[in-house]
Amino acid sequence: MNITKNLSLLRIFVSSTDIVDHQPLYEIITIKAKEEGMAGATVLRGVMGFGASSKIHTSKFWELTEKLPMVIEIVDESNKVTKFFEIIKPILDSIPKGILATIENIEVLMYKSGNK
């Protein structure tokens, strides 16, 4: 990724219980981002949240199955982010529950790989 180019952040809000073919949706999207050569992806798990249904989901120690908000963030050049979204859109469309996806222009201050 060239940090002097137009860059975007794709942010996808899903649920920890969203599953496709027995695999968590956030895992499928992150692996697909790696396969497509995206610059980076991070999955964040929320401790509390609500969406269009207005039902609050929270982490409680007595719940056996936690339905928690998840956010997948993917950063790369704007054209690659848009192309990647079009690749995963059919997967997102297949989920019967609510999903929110946003794209915003960003400025990267540092992009440095660590020691391998």
C-alpha positions, -999 to 999 in steps of 0.1 A, spaced: 0 0 0 13 34 -10 3 58 18 4 88 -5 -25 76 -26 -63 79 -19 -70 55 10 -102 42 24 -114 23 55 -142 -2 50 -160 -9 83 -185 -37 85 -208 -41 115 -220 -77 120 -229 -100 149 -207 -126 165 -235 -152 157 -236 -145 119 -225 -178 103 -220 -188 67 -214 -225 60 -206 -232 96 -180 -205 98 -182 -171 114 -189 -143 89 -161 -121 104 -136 -149 98 -148 -154 62 -144 -117 54 -110 -114 71 -96 -145 53 -110 -132 20 -93 -98 26 -60 -116 30 -66 -137 -1 -74 -105 -21 -42 -88 -10 -57 -61 11 -33 -40 31 -48 -49 65 -79 -61 84 -88 -61 120 -118 -76 138 -131 -59 169 -156 -75 194 -179 -51 212 -190 -56 247 -224 -39 241 -243 -26 212 -276 -24 192 -285 -20 156 -317 -14 135 -336 -39 157 -330 -16 188 -324 -48 208 -293 -43 231 -268 -71 231 -243 -73 259 -217 -96 274 -232 -113 305 -213 -140 323 -244 -162 327 -252 -163 289 -241 -195 272 -242 -180 237 -230 -144 234 -245 -124 206 -221 -95 205 -215 -67 180 -184 -73 158 -167 -47 136 -144 -56 107 -121 -29 96 -102 -31 63 -78 -5 50 -63 -1 16 -63 21 -15 -98 34 -23 -102 15 -55 -91 -18 -39 -115 -13 -10 -145 -6 -33 -136 -36 -55 -133 -58 -23 -167 -47 -11 -182 -57 -44 -166 -92 -40 -180 -97 -5 -214 -81 -11 -231 -114 -21 -219 -129 11 -233 -100 31 -266 -101 12 -270 -138 22 -271 -130 59 -308 -128 70 -300 -104 99 -289 -68 98 -255 -56 86 -241 -21 82 -211 -14 59 -195 20 56 -165 34 36 -147 65 46 -116 83 32 -87 82 55 -52 96 59 -26 71 70 1 85 92 22 54 94 22 20 78 52 -1 88 56 -38 88 73 -55 118 102 -79 118 94 -112 103 
